[in-house]
Structure formats: structure tokens, C-alpha cells
Amino acid sequence: EKDFNEVVYEGYGQHGVAILVETATDNPTRTVANIRLYFNRAGGALGNTGSLSFIFNRKSLFKFPLGNHNVEELELELIDYGLEDLVYTDDEIWLYTDFTDFGIMAKGLEEKGIVPTSSELVRLPTTTVELTEAQEEELMELIERIEADDDVQHVFHNIAGY
């Protein structure tokens, strides 16, 4: 049985885009070499751990069907469970809390009989970078290359419009 370590890598892609990579690896030496290679090949650079922490806020994100929920009532009821932001479309509700309130919100939703279609920890950018379509395509190539790595769990970036 192999031991897996969770390691977060931070770096900059082309055009000053911040990229944060969450990995789970049984071989951090291999993983850091791979991640560094992706950044270098794209003309970016891997940074020091913590160098981008000011660009991303860690949040909990819960998604569930809108159904017949009264959004205003729900918002008021969930503030006690750490609700920071509620966003909804015609068919889905997204709830954001601080990442430390993940368990509290999960319990609150359970008490209300709401079953999330997904619940995860995310990193939201505090600032974003506007790119041209060509620049965005370039960066998405890098991000897709990183995401294709077996050790990579999540990739977060601060490209505007995502």
C-alpha cells in the first residue's frame, strides 16, 4: 500500500496568470518535476509554496437543484451555518462558505433535507487577469496539460470569466 501526500504547487502561467495545483502523490519528486516541466515548457514558472495564497481564498462550495426552494428564505436560514454567498440559476443553487465551515454547512443542509449534487473545497481568485482569446487558448492548453497528470486533483487559476 502506497502513502499519498497532498501537495499544493503554485506558479504563474503565461501573461501573469496565477495557477494553483492541488495534487495527491506517492512520489513528490516525480510530481514536482512534472509540474515544473509543464510550467517551463509554457514559458511560465513554478513559485514558492504560499507565494499565491493571497490571490486565492479557500471556500466550500455546495451545489444542489433549485427545485421549489424559496431562495430568499433559504439564504436567511443558512446564514447561521456560515453562508457567505448564494448564487442561483433557473435550475441550480450554489452556496459558498469559508472552507472552515464546510462541516457546519453540510450538517445544516442535511437538517433541512437538502442533498447536494456536489460539495467541494475550492479556491476562488481575489483578482483576475483579462486575456485575449488567443492568450486564453494558450493558457487553457497549459491548464489541460497539468490537469491530465495522474497526480493532479484540481487546478485553480485567475483567468477572468471563469
DSSP file with accessible surface (Angstrom, degrees, kcal/mol):
  #  RESIDUE AA STRUCTURE BP1 BP2  ACC     N-H-->O    O-->H-N    N-H-->O    O-->H-N    TCO  KAPPA ALPHA  PHI   PSI    X-CA   Y-CA   Z-CA
    1    1 A E              0   0  236      0, 0.0     2,-0.3     0, 0.0     0, 0.0   0.000 360.0 360.0 360.0 128.9    0.0    0.0    0.0
    2    2 A K        -     0   0  141      1,-0.0     2,-0.5     0, 0.0    24,-0.0  -0.628 360.0-126.8 -91.9 148.5    1.4    3.3   -1.0
    3    3 A D        -     0   0  131     -2,-0.3     2,-0.5    23,-0.2    -1,-0.0  -0.806  22.6-153.6 -91.4 130.5    1.3    6.5    1.0
    4    4 A F        -     0   0  125     -2,-0.5     2,-0.4    22,-0.1    22,-0.2  -0.892   4.2-158.7-107.7 135.0   -0.1    9.5   -0.8
    5    5 A N  E     -A   25   0A  83     20,-3.4    20,-2.8    -2,-0.5     2,-0.6  -0.899  15.3-133.8-107.4 140.2    0.8   13.1    0.1
    6    6 A E  E     +A   24   0A 178     -2,-0.4     2,-0.4    18,-0.2    18,-0.2  -0.847  32.8 176.9 -91.4 121.9   -1.3   16.1   -0.7
    7    7 A V  E     -A   23   0A  38     16,-1.6    16,-2.5    -2,-0.6     2,-0.5  -0.991  19.3-151.1-129.6 136.3    1.0   18.7   -2.1
    8    8 A V  E     -A   22   0A  39     -2,-0.4     2,-0.4    14,-0.2    14,-0.2  -0.922  11.2-164.9-108.1 128.9    0.0   22.2   -3.5
    9    9 A Y  E     -A   21   0A  21     12,-2.9    12,-3.4    -2,-0.5     2,-0.4  -0.919   3.3-164.4-112.2 142.8    2.1   23.8   -6.2
   10   10 A E  E     +A   20   0A  11     37,-0.5    37,-3.8    -2,-0.4     2,-0.3  -0.975  21.7 135.0-129.5 139.2    1.8   27.4   -7.1
   11   11 A G  E     -AB  19  46A   0      8,-2.5     8,-3.1    -2,-0.4     2,-0.5  -0.962  45.7 -98.8-164.7-179.6    3.1   29.2  -10.2
   12   12 A Y  E     -AB  18  45A  88     33,-2.7    33,-2.5    -2,-0.3     6,-0.2  -0.962  26.8-161.2-116.8 131.0    2.5   31.7  -13.0
   13   13 A G    >   -     0   0    6      4,-3.0     3,-0.8    -2,-0.5     4,-0.2  -0.154  50.3 -49.5 -86.5-166.7    1.5   30.7  -16.5
   14   14 A Q  G >  S+     0   0   22      1,-0.2     3,-1.4     2,-0.2    -1,-0.3  -0.217 123.7  24.2 -62.1 157.0    1.9   33.0  -19.5
   15   15 A H  G 3  S-     0   0   77      1,-0.3    -1,-0.2    -3,-0.1    29,-0.0   0.739 130.3 -68.6  60.7  26.0    0.6   36.6  -19.3
   16   16 A G  G <  S+     0   0   44     -3,-0.8     2,-0.4     1,-0.2    -1,-0.3   0.695  83.0 159.4  72.6  20.6    0.8   36.7  -15.5
   17   17 A V    <   -     0   0    0     -3,-1.4    -4,-3.0    -4,-0.2     2,-0.3  -0.632  37.0-133.4 -80.5 128.0   -2.0   34.2  -14.8
   18   18 A A  E     -A   12   0A   0     -2,-0.4   140,-1.1    -6,-0.2     2,-0.4  -0.653  23.6-170.3 -80.7 133.8   -1.7   32.6  -11.3
   19   19 A I  E     -AC  11 157A   0     -8,-3.1    -8,-2.5    -2,-0.3     2,-0.5  -0.994   8.1-168.8-130.9 127.9   -2.2   28.9  -11.3
   20   20 A L  E     -AC  10 156A   1    136,-3.0   136,-3.0    -2,-0.4     2,-0.5  -0.972   8.2-162.9-117.9 127.9   -2.6   26.7   -8.1
   21   21 A V  E     -AC   9 155A   0    -12,-3.4   -12,-2.9    -2,-0.5     2,-0.5  -0.952   5.0-159.8-119.2 119.7   -2.3   23.0   -8.5
   22   22 A E  E     +AC   8 154A  29    132,-2.9   131,-3.2    -2,-0.5   132,-1.6  -0.862  21.7 178.3 -97.1 128.0   -3.6   20.5   -5.8
   23   23 A T  E     -AC   7 152A   3    -16,-2.5   -16,-1.6    -2,-0.5     2,-0.4  -0.877  28.9-155.8-126.6 160.4   -2.0   17.1   -6.1
   24   24 A A  E     +A    6   0A  20    127,-2.5     2,-0.3    -2,-0.3   -18,-0.2  -0.977  34.8 167.8-130.7 117.4   -2.1   13.7   -4.3
   25   25 A T  E     -A    5   0A   0    -20,-2.8   -20,-3.4    -2,-0.4    -2,-0.0  -0.971  45.7-159.0-138.6 147.9    1.1   11.8   -5.0
   26   26 A D  S    S+     0   0   43     -2,-0.3   -23,-0.2   -22,-0.2    -1,-0.1   0.363 101.3  41.5 -96.3  -0.6    3.0    8.8   -3.8
   27   27 A N     >  +     0   0   63    -22,-0.1     4,-2.3     1,-0.1     3,-0.5  -0.617  61.9 178.0-147.5  81.4    6.2   10.3   -5.3
   28   28 A P  H  > S+     0   0   48      0, 0.0     4,-2.9     0, 0.0     5,-0.3   0.818  83.0  60.5 -57.4 -29.8    6.5   14.1   -4.7
   29   29 A T  H  > S+     0   0  112      2,-0.2     4,-1.7     1,-0.2     5,-0.1   0.941 109.1  41.9 -63.8 -45.9    9.9   14.2   -6.6
   30   30 A R  H  > S+     0   0   89     -3,-0.5     4,-2.5     2,-0.2    -1,-0.2   0.936 115.6  51.0 -64.1 -45.8    8.2   12.9   -9.8
   31   31 A T  H  X S+     0   0    0     -4,-2.3     4,-2.8     1,-0.2     5,-0.2   0.931 110.1  46.6 -62.5 -47.2    5.2   15.2   -9.3
   32   32 A V  H  X S+     0   0   35     -4,-2.9     4,-2.8     1,-0.2     5,-0.2   0.904 112.2  52.2 -65.3 -35.5    7.2   18.4   -8.8
   33   33 A A  H  X S+     0   0   52     -4,-1.7     4,-2.2    -5,-0.3    -1,-0.2   0.935 112.4  45.4 -64.3 -44.5    9.4   17.6  -11.8
   34   34 A N  H  X S+     0   0   48     -4,-2.5     4,-2.3     2,-0.2    -2,-0.2   0.941 114.5  46.8 -62.5 -49.1    6.4   17.1  -14.0
   35   35 A I  H  X S+     0   0    0     -4,-2.8     4,-2.2     1,-0.2     5,-0.2   0.932 112.6  50.1 -62.2 -43.8    4.6   20.2  -12.8
   36   36 A R  H  X S+     0   0  120     -4,-2.8     4,-3.0    -5,-0.2    -1,-0.2   0.923 109.2  53.0 -60.1 -41.5    7.7   22.3  -13.2
   37   37 A L  H  X S+     0   0   70     -4,-2.2     4,-2.9    -5,-0.2     5,-0.2   0.915 107.1  51.0 -60.9 -44.8    8.2   20.9  -16.7
   38   38 A Y  H  X S+     0   0   33     -4,-2.3     4,-1.2     1,-0.2    -1,-0.2   0.933 114.2  44.0 -58.9 -46.8    4.6   21.9  -17.7
   39   39 A F  H  <>S+     0   0    0     -4,-2.2     5,-3.3     2,-0.2     4,-0.3   0.943 115.3  47.8 -63.1 -48.6    5.1   25.5  -16.5
   40   40 A N  H ><5S+     0   0   88     -4,-3.0     3,-1.5     1,-0.2    -2,-0.2   0.913 109.3  52.4 -61.5 -44.2    8.6   25.8  -18.0
   41   41 A R  H 3<5S+     0   0  171     -4,-2.9    -1,-0.2     1,-0.3    -2,-0.2   0.813 110.7  49.0 -61.2 -31.0    7.5   24.5  -21.4
   42   42 A A  T 3<5S-     0   0   15     -4,-1.2    -1,-0.3    -3,-0.3    -2,-0.2   0.434 121.7-106.6 -88.3  -1.9    4.7   27.0  -21.5
   43   43 A G  T < 5S+     0   0   65     -3,-1.5    -3,-0.2    -4,-0.3    -2,-0.1   0.689  85.1 115.0  83.6  17.9    7.0   29.9  -20.6
   44   44 A G      < -     0   0   15     -5,-3.3     2,-0.3    -6,-0.2    -1,-0.2  -0.282  56.6-129.4-102.4-166.1    5.7   30.1  -17.0
   45   45 A A  E     -B   12   0A  53    -33,-2.5   -33,-2.7    -2,-0.1     2,-0.3  -0.985  10.7-123.4-152.4 139.0    7.4   29.4  -13.7
   46   46 A L  E     -B   11   0A  33     -2,-0.3   -35,-0.3   -35,-0.2     2,-0.1  -0.635  36.0-155.0 -76.9 135.4    6.7   27.4  -10.6
   47   47 A G        -     0   0   31    -37,-3.8   -37,-0.5    -2,-0.3     2,-0.2  -0.410  24.5 -78.6-103.5-176.7    6.7   29.6   -7.5
   48   48 A N    >   -     0   0  136     -2,-0.1     3,-2.4     1,-0.1     4,-0.3  -0.540  57.8 -88.8 -80.6 150.6    7.4   29.0   -3.8
   49   49 A T  T 3  S+     0   0  118      1,-0.3    -1,-0.1    -2,-0.2   -40,-0.1  -0.344 116.9  20.9 -58.0 131.5    4.7   27.5   -1.6
   50   50 A G  T >  S+     0   0   35     -3,-0.1     3,-0.7    -2,-0.0     4,-0.4   0.282  89.1 114.0  92.2  -9.7    2.5   30.2   -0.2
   51   51 A S  T <  S+     0   0   45     -3,-2.4     3,-0.1     1,-0.2    -2,-0.1   0.762  86.2  32.8 -69.4 -22.1    3.5   32.7   -2.9
   52   52 A L  T >> S+     0   0    0     -4,-0.3     3,-2.2     1,-0.1     4,-1.0   0.370  84.2 105.8-111.7   4.7    0.0   32.8   -4.4
   53   53 A S  T <4 S+     0   0   74     -3,-0.7     3,-0.4     1,-0.3    -2,-0.1   0.817  77.9  58.1 -59.3 -26.6   -2.1   32.3   -1.2
   54   54 A F  T 34 S+     0   0  137     -4,-0.4    -1,-0.3     1,-0.2    -2,-0.1   0.686 102.8  54.7 -74.8 -16.1   -3.1   36.0   -1.3
   55   55 A I  T <4 S+     0   0    8     -3,-2.2    71,-3.2     1,-0.1    72,-0.6   0.723 107.7  52.3 -88.1 -22.6   -4.6   35.6   -4.8
   56   56 A F  E  <  -D  125   0B   9     -4,-1.0     2,-0.5    -3,-0.4    -1,-0.1  -0.947  64.5-155.5-121.8 135.4   -6.9   32.7   -3.8
   57   57 A N  E     -D  124   0B  79     67,-2.9    67,-2.7    -2,-0.4     2,-0.5  -0.916  23.5-127.9-101.7 133.2   -9.5   32.3   -1.0
   58   58 A R  E     +D  123   0B  84     -2,-0.5    41,-1.3    65,-0.2     2,-0.3  -0.679  39.7 169.5 -81.7 128.3  -10.3   28.8    0.2
   59   59 A K  E     -DE 122  98B  31     63,-3.0    63,-3.2    -2,-0.5     2,-0.4  -0.928  35.5-123.4-135.0 158.6  -14.1   28.3    0.1
   60   60 A S  E     -DE 121  97B   0     37,-2.9    37,-1.8    -2,-0.3     2,-0.4  -0.861  27.6-162.3 -97.3 139.4  -16.6   25.5    0.5
   61   61 A L  E     -DE 120  96B   7     59,-3.0    59,-2.3    -2,-0.4     2,-0.4  -0.991   8.3-175.6-128.2 123.8  -19.0   25.1   -2.5
   62   62 A F  E     -DE 119  95B   1     33,-2.3    33,-2.8    -2,-0.4     2,-0.4  -0.974   5.1-169.4-117.3 132.5  -22.2   23.2   -2.3
   63   63 A K  E     +DE 118  94B  40     55,-2.8    54,-2.6    -2,-0.4    55,-1.5  -0.965  15.2 153.4-122.4 139.5  -24.4   22.7   -5.4
   64   64 A F  E     - E   0  93B   1     29,-1.8    29,-3.0    -2,-0.4    -2,-0.0  -0.980  48.4 -77.4-156.7 160.9  -28.0   21.4   -5.5
   65   65 A P  E     - E   0  92B  70      0, 0.0    27,-0.3     0, 0.0     4,-0.1  -0.299  31.6-134.0 -62.7 143.3  -31.1   21.6   -7.6
   66   66 A L    >   +     0   0   29     25,-1.6     3,-2.3     1,-0.1    26,-0.1   0.910  48.3 156.4 -62.1 -42.1  -33.2   24.8   -7.3
   67   67 A G  T 3  S-     0   0   65     24,-0.3    -1,-0.1     1,-0.2    25,-0.0  -0.199  74.3 -37.0  50.6-136.9  -36.4   22.7   -7.2
   68   68 A N  T 3  S+     0   0  160     -3,-0.1    -1,-0.2     2,-0.1     2,-0.1   0.003  93.7 143.5-108.6  28.9  -39.1   24.7   -5.4
   69   69 A H    <   -     0   0   65     -3,-2.3     2,-0.9    -4,-0.1     3,-0.1  -0.438  54.1-128.9 -66.7 139.2  -36.8   26.3   -2.8
   70   70 A N     >  -     0   0   72      1,-0.2     4,-2.7    -2,-0.1     5,-0.2  -0.832  21.4-157.4 -85.8 107.7  -37.6   29.9   -1.8
   71   71 A V  H  > S+     0   0   10     -2,-0.9     4,-2.7     1,-0.2    -1,-0.2   0.895  86.8  50.4 -60.0 -43.4  -34.1   31.4   -2.4
   72   72 A E  H  > S+     0   0  115      1,-0.2     4,-1.9     2,-0.2    -1,-0.2   0.930 114.1  44.6 -63.0 -45.2  -34.6   34.4    0.0
   73   73 A E  H  > S+     0   0  112      2,-0.2     4,-2.6     1,-0.2    -1,-0.2   0.929 113.3  51.0 -62.4 -45.8  -35.8   32.2    2.9
   74   74 A L  H  X S+     0   0    7     -4,-2.7     4,-2.2     1,-0.2    -2,-0.2   0.915 107.3  53.7 -58.9 -43.5  -33.1   29.7    2.3
   75   75 A E  H  X S+     0   0   75     -4,-2.7     4,-0.9     1,-0.2    -1,-0.2   0.933 111.0  45.5 -57.9 -47.0  -30.5   32.4    2.3
   76   76 A L  H >< S+     0   0  127     -4,-1.9     3,-0.6     1,-0.2     4,-0.5   0.910 113.4  50.1 -64.1 -41.3  -31.7   33.7    5.7
   77   77 A E  H 3< S+     0   0   80     -4,-2.6     3,-0.4     1,-0.2    -1,-0.2   0.828 111.0  48.8 -67.1 -31.4  -31.9   30.2    7.2
   78   78 A L  H ><>S+     0   0    0     -4,-2.2     5,-1.7     1,-0.2     3,-1.5   0.571  84.9  85.5 -91.9  -7.1  -28.4   29.2    6.1
   79   79 A I  G X<5S+     0   0   92     -4,-0.9     3,-1.9    -3,-0.6    -1,-0.2   0.909  86.5  58.7 -58.6 -37.3  -26.5   32.3    7.4
   80   80 A D  G 3 5S+     0   0  141     -4,-0.5    -1,-0.3    -3,-0.4    -2,-0.1   0.674 101.5  55.9 -65.0 -18.1  -26.3   30.5   10.8
   81   81 A Y  G < 5S-     0   0   46     -3,-1.5    -1,-0.3    -4,-0.1    -2,-0.2   0.181 131.4 -88.8-100.9  14.6  -24.4   27.7    9.0
   82   82 A G  T < 5 +     0   0   17     -3,-1.9    16,-0.5     1,-0.2    -3,-0.2   0.561  63.1 171.9  96.3  10.1  -21.7   30.0    7.6
   83   83 A L  E   < +F   97   0B  18     -5,-1.7    -1,-0.2     1,-0.2    14,-0.2  -0.306   8.0 167.8 -56.5 126.7  -23.3   31.0    4.3
   84   84 A E  E     +     0   0B  99     12,-3.3     2,-0.3     1,-0.4    13,-0.2   0.690  65.5   6.5-106.4 -35.6  -21.3   33.8    2.7
   85   85 A D  E     -F   96   0B  82     11,-1.6    11,-3.0     2,-0.0     2,-0.4  -0.992  54.9-162.6-152.5 143.1  -22.7   33.8   -0.8
   86   86 A L  E     +F   95   0B  15     -2,-0.3     2,-0.4     9,-0.2     9,-0.2  -0.999  12.4 179.2-129.5 125.5  -25.6   32.2   -2.6
   87   87 A V  E     -F   94   0B  67      7,-2.7     7,-3.5    -2,-0.4     2,-0.3  -0.978   7.7-178.8-125.2 137.4  -25.8   32.2   -6.4
   88   88 A Y  E     -F   93   0B 120     -2,-0.4     5,-0.2     5,-0.2     2,-0.2  -0.982  15.1-170.2-142.1 154.6  -28.6   30.6   -8.4
   89   89 A T        -     0   0   71      3,-2.6   -23,-0.0    -2,-0.3     5,-0.0  -0.547  56.4 -74.9-117.6-168.0  -29.7   29.9  -12.0
   90   90 A D  S    S+     0   0  161      1,-0.2     3,-0.1    -2,-0.2    -2,-0.0   0.743 129.9  16.6 -63.7 -23.9  -33.0   28.6  -13.3
   91   91 A D  S    S+     0   0  113      1,-0.2   -25,-1.6   -25,-0.1     2,-0.3   0.469 119.0  51.6-131.9  -0.8  -32.1   25.1  -12.1
   92   92 A E  E     -E   65   0B  58    -27,-0.3    -3,-2.6   -26,-0.1     2,-0.4  -0.994  52.3-152.0-145.2 147.6  -29.3   25.1   -9.6
   93   93 A I  E     -EF  64  88B   0    -29,-3.0   -29,-1.8    -2,-0.3     2,-0.5  -0.950  10.1-162.5-115.0 135.6  -28.2   26.8   -6.4
   94   94 A W  E     -EF  63  87B  76     -7,-3.5    -7,-2.7    -2,-0.4     2,-0.4  -0.985   6.4-165.9-116.4 126.2  -24.5   27.3   -5.4
   95   95 A L  E     -EF  62  86B   0    -33,-2.8   -33,-2.3    -2,-0.5     2,-0.4  -0.937   1.5-162.3-111.9 134.8  -23.7   28.1   -1.7
   96   96 A Y  E     +EF  61  85B  31    -11,-3.0   -12,-3.3    -2,-0.4   -11,-1.6  -0.952  15.7 162.9-116.4 135.6  -20.3   29.4   -0.7
   97   97 A T  E     -EF  60  83B   0    -37,-1.8   -37,-2.9    -2,-0.4   -14,-0.1  -0.890  50.3 -80.5-133.2 170.0  -18.9   29.3    2.9
   98   98 A D  E >   -E   59   0B  46    -16,-0.5     3,-2.1    -2,-0.3   -39,-0.2  -0.415  47.9-113.9 -63.1 150.4  -15.4   29.7    4.3
   99   99 A F  G >  S+     0   0   73    -41,-1.3     3,-1.3     1,-0.3     4,-0.2   0.822 117.0  61.8 -62.8 -24.7  -13.6   26.4    4.0
  100  100 A T  G 3  S+     0   0   93      1,-0.3    -1,-0.3   -42,-0.2     3,-0.3   0.690  99.1  56.8 -73.0 -15.9  -13.6   26.0    7.7
  101  101 A D  G <> S+     0   0   39     -3,-2.1     4,-2.6     1,-0.2     5,-0.3   0.276  72.8 108.5 -96.8  12.6  -17.4   26.0    7.7
  102  102 A F  H <> S+     0   0   62     -3,-1.3     4,-2.5     1,-0.2     5,-0.2   0.938  82.0  42.6 -54.4 -51.9  -17.7   23.0    5.3
  103  103 A G  H  > S+     0   0   50     -3,-0.3     4,-2.3    -4,-0.2    -1,-0.2   0.871 112.8  53.1 -64.8 -38.3  -18.9   20.6    8.0
  104  104 A I  H  > S+     0   0   81     -4,-0.2     4,-2.4     2,-0.2    -1,-0.2   0.931 112.5  43.8 -64.3 -45.2  -21.3   23.1    9.6
  105  105 A M  H  X S+     0   0    0     -4,-2.6     4,-2.8     2,-0.2     5,-0.3   0.912 111.0  54.7 -68.5 -39.6  -23.0   23.8    6.2
  106  106 A A  H  X S+     0   0   37     -4,-2.5     4,-2.2    -5,-0.3    -2,-0.2   0.931 111.5  45.4 -58.3 -42.8  -23.1   20.1    5.3
  107  107 A K  H  X S+     0   0  128     -4,-2.3     4,-2.7     2,-0.2    -1,-0.2   0.914 111.4  52.8 -66.8 -42.6  -24.9   19.4    8.6
  108  108 A G  H  X S+     0   0    0     -4,-2.4     4,-1.4     2,-0.2    -2,-0.2   0.912 110.4  46.8 -60.3 -43.3  -27.2   22.4    8.1
  109  109 A L  H  <>S+     0   0    1     -4,-2.8     5,-2.9     2,-0.2     4,-0.2   0.919 111.3  52.1 -66.1 -40.5  -28.2   21.1    4.6
  110  110 A E  H ><5S+     0   0  154     -4,-2.2     3,-1.8    -5,-0.3    -2,-0.2   0.929 106.9  52.8 -60.8 -43.9  -28.7   17.6    6.0
  111  111 A E  H 3<5S+     0   0  108     -4,-2.7    -1,-0.2     1,-0.3    -2,-0.2   0.827 110.3  48.7 -60.4 -31.7  -31.0   19.0    8.7
  112  112 A K  T 3<5S-     0   0   78     -4,-1.4    -1,-0.3    -3,-0.2    -2,-0.2   0.376 117.1-114.8 -90.2   3.3  -33.1   20.7    6.0
  113  113 A G  T < 5 +     0   0   61     -3,-1.8     2,-0.6     1,-0.2    -3,-0.2   0.731  67.1 145.4  72.0  22.2  -33.3   17.6    3.9
  114  114 A I      < -     0   0   13     -5,-2.9    -1,-0.2    -6,-0.2    -2,-0.1  -0.828  34.7-160.0 -96.8 124.0  -31.2   19.1    1.1
  115  115 A V        -     0   0  120     -2,-0.6     2,-0.0    -3,-0.1    -5,-0.0  -0.904  16.0-137.4-104.9 110.3  -28.9   16.6   -0.7
  116  116 A P        -     0   0   42      0, 0.0   -52,-0.3     0, 0.0     3,-0.2  -0.379   5.9-147.4 -65.0 142.4  -26.1   18.4   -2.5
  117  117 A T  S    S+     0   0   94    -54,-2.6     2,-0.3     1,-0.3   -53,-0.2   0.735  89.0   3.2 -77.5 -24.0  -25.3   17.2   -6.0
  118  118 A S  E     -D   63   0B  42    -55,-1.5   -55,-2.8     2,-0.0     2,-0.3  -0.977  60.1-176.1-156.6 149.0  -21.7   18.2   -5.2
  119  119 A S  E     +D   62   0B  59     -2,-0.3     2,-0.3   -57,-0.2   -57,-0.2  -0.958  25.4 148.4-144.7 126.9  -19.8   19.6   -2.2
  120  120 A E  E     -D   61   0B  61    -59,-2.3   -59,-3.0    -2,-0.3     2,-0.5  -0.975  47.7-105.6-154.1 163.1  -16.1   20.5   -2.5
  121  121 A L  E     +D   60   0B  63     -2,-0.3     2,-0.3   -61,-0.2   -61,-0.2  -0.847  44.7 178.3 -93.8 130.3  -13.4   22.8   -1.3
  122  122 A V  E     -D   59   0B  12    -63,-3.2   -63,-3.0    -2,-0.5     2,-0.5  -0.827  28.2-132.7-127.1 166.9  -12.4   25.3   -4.0
  123  123 A R  E     -D   58   0B  37     -2,-0.3   -65,-0.2   -65,-0.2    34,-0.2  -0.982  22.5-161.6-123.7 116.4  -10.0   28.2   -4.3
  124  124 A L  E     -D   57   0B  58    -67,-2.7   -67,-2.9    -2,-0.5     2,-0.1  -0.836  21.1-117.4-101.6 134.9  -11.6   31.4   -5.7
  125  125 A P  E     -D   56   0B  44      0, 0.0   -69,-0.3     0, 0.0     3,-0.1  -0.431  11.7-157.9 -71.5 140.6   -9.4   34.2   -7.1
  126  126 A T  S    S+     0   0   70    -71,-3.2     2,-0.3     1,-0.2   -70,-0.1   0.704  85.6  25.2 -86.0 -25.1   -9.4   37.6   -5.4
  127  127 A T  S    S-     0   0   82    -72,-0.6     2,-0.3    -3,-0.0    -1,-0.2  -0.974  76.7-152.8-134.5 150.7   -8.2   39.2   -8.6
  128  128 A T        -     0   0   77     -2,-0.3     2,-0.5    -3,-0.1    31,-0.2  -0.857  11.0-130.8-124.2 161.7   -8.5   38.1  -12.2
  129  129 A V  B     -g  159   0C  35     29,-2.8    31,-2.6    -2,-0.3     2,-0.4  -0.945  18.3-138.1-113.2 125.8   -6.5   38.6  -15.3
  130  130 A E        -     0   0  158     -2,-0.5     2,-0.3    29,-0.2    31,-0.1  -0.711  28.5-174.6 -81.7 130.7   -8.2   39.7  -18.6
  131  131 A L        -     0   0   27     -2,-0.4     2,-0.1    29,-0.2  -116,-0.0  -0.902  26.0-116.3-125.3 156.6   -6.9   37.9  -21.6
  132  132 A T     >  -     0   0   78     -2,-0.3     4,-2.6     1,-0.1     5,-0.2  -0.396  42.1-102.9 -76.8 167.8   -7.4   38.0  -25.3
  133  133 A E  H  > S+     0   0  152      1,-0.2     4,-2.3     2,-0.2     5,-0.2   0.910 123.6  49.9 -60.2 -41.6   -9.0   34.9  -26.9
  134  134 A A  H  > S+     0   0   70      2,-0.2     4,-2.0     1,-0.2    -1,-0.2   0.914 111.5  47.9 -64.7 -42.9   -5.6   33.8  -28.3
  135  135 A Q  H  > S+     0   0   54      1,-0.2     4,-2.3     2,-0.2    -1,-0.2   0.903 110.8  52.1 -63.5 -41.0   -3.9   34.2  -24.8
  136  136 A E  H  X S+     0   0   59     -4,-2.6     4,-2.7     1,-0.2    -2,-0.2   0.917 108.0  50.8 -62.9 -42.9   -6.8   32.3  -23.2
  137  137 A E  H  X S+     0   0  116     -4,-2.3     4,-1.8     1,-0.2    -1,-0.2   0.910 109.2  52.3 -60.4 -41.9   -6.4   29.4  -25.6
  138  138 A E  H  X S+     0   0   82     -4,-2.0     4,-1.4     1,-0.2    -2,-0.2   0.929 112.8  43.9 -58.8 -47.7   -2.6   29.3  -24.8
  139  139 A L  H  X S+     0   0    0     -4,-2.3     4,-2.8     1,-0.2    -1,-0.2   0.863 107.9  57.0 -68.5 -37.9   -3.3   29.2  -21.1
  140  140 A M  H  X S+     0   0   37     -4,-2.7     4,-2.9     1,-0.2     5,-0.2   0.870 103.3  56.6 -64.1 -30.8   -6.1   26.6  -21.4
  141  141 A E  H  X S+     0   0  112     -4,-1.8     4,-2.2    -5,-0.2    -1,-0.2   0.940 110.1  44.2 -62.1 -46.0   -3.5   24.3  -23.2
  142  142 A L  H  X S+     0   0    0     -4,-1.4     4,-2.5     2,-0.2    -2,-0.2   0.943 114.5  48.8 -62.3 -48.2   -1.2   24.6  -20.2
  143  143 A I  H  X S+     0   0    2     -4,-2.8     4,-3.0     1,-0.2    -2,-0.2   0.922 111.7  49.0 -61.8 -42.0   -4.0   24.0  -17.7
  144  144 A E  H  X S+     0   0  115     -4,-2.9     4,-1.7     1,-0.2    -1,-0.2   0.891 109.8  52.4 -65.3 -37.9   -5.3   21.0  -19.6
  145  145 A R  H  < S+     0   0   90     -4,-2.2     4,-0.5    -5,-0.2    -1,-0.2   0.924 112.5  45.1 -61.9 -43.9   -1.8   19.6  -19.7
  146  146 A I  H >< S+     0   0    0     -4,-2.5     3,-1.6     1,-0.2     6,-0.2   0.944 111.6  52.0 -64.6 -46.1   -1.5   20.0  -16.0
  147  147 A E  H 3< S+     0   0  101     -4,-3.0    -1,-0.2     1,-0.3    -2,-0.2   0.795 101.4  62.5 -61.7 -28.0   -5.0   18.5  -15.4
  148  148 A A  T 3< S+     0   0   76     -4,-1.7    -1,-0.3    -5,-0.2    -2,-0.2   0.672  78.5 106.7 -73.4 -15.1   -4.1   15.4  -17.5
  149  149 A D  S X  S-     0   0   13     -3,-1.6     3,-1.5    -4,-0.5    -3,-0.0  -0.446  74.7-133.6 -67.2 132.9   -1.3   14.5  -15.0
  150  150 A D  T 3  S+     0   0  155      1,-0.3    -1,-0.1    -2,-0.2  -126,-0.1   0.767 103.5  53.2 -58.6 -30.0   -2.4   11.5  -12.9
  151  151 A D  T 3  S+     0   0   12   -128,-0.1  -127,-2.5  -120,-0.0     2,-0.4   0.610  86.8 100.6 -82.7 -12.5   -1.3   13.1   -9.7
  152  152 A V  E <   +C   23   0A  17     -3,-1.5  -129,-0.3    -6,-0.2     3,-0.1  -0.614  39.1 172.5 -84.0 129.3   -3.3   16.3  -10.2
  153  153 A Q  E     -     0   0A 108   -131,-3.2     2,-0.3    -2,-0.4  -130,-0.2   0.831  67.6  -0.8 -96.4 -47.9   -6.6   16.6   -8.3
  154  154 A H  E     -C   22   0A  72   -132,-1.6  -132,-2.9     2,-0.0     2,-0.4  -0.995  53.4-156.8-146.2 147.5   -7.6   20.2   -9.0
  155  155 A V  E     -C   21   0A  16     -2,-0.3     2,-0.4  -134,-0.2  -134,-0.2  -0.998  14.1-172.4-126.2 126.5   -6.2   23.2  -10.9
  156  156 A F  E     +C   20   0A  28   -136,-3.0  -136,-3.0    -2,-0.4     2,-0.3  -0.921   9.0 170.0-116.7 144.9   -7.3   26.7  -10.0
  157  157 A H  E     -C   19   0A  31     -2,-0.4  -138,-0.2  -138,-0.2     5,-0.1  -0.902  37.2-125.6-144.9 172.9   -6.5   29.9  -11.9
  158  158 A N        +     0   0    5   -140,-1.1   -29,-2.8    -2,-0.3     2,-0.4  -0.128  50.9 143.4-119.5  40.0   -7.4   33.5  -12.1
  159  159 A I  B >   -g  129   0C   4    -31,-0.2     3,-1.0  -141,-0.1   -29,-0.2  -0.652  57.2-111.4 -76.1 129.3   -8.4   34.0  -15.7
  160  160 A A  T 3  S+     0   0   15    -31,-2.6   -29,-0.2    -2,-0.4    -1,-0.1  -0.287  97.2  35.4 -60.6 143.4  -11.3   36.4  -15.9
  161  161 A G  T 3         0   0   85      1,-0.3    -1,-0.2   -31,-0.1   -31,-0.0   0.505 360.0 360.0  94.2   5.4  -14.7   34.9  -16.9
  162  162 A Y    <         0   0  153     -3,-1.0    -1,-0.3    -5,-0.1     0, 0.0  -0.824 360.0 360.0-111.9 360.0  -14.4   31.5  -15.2
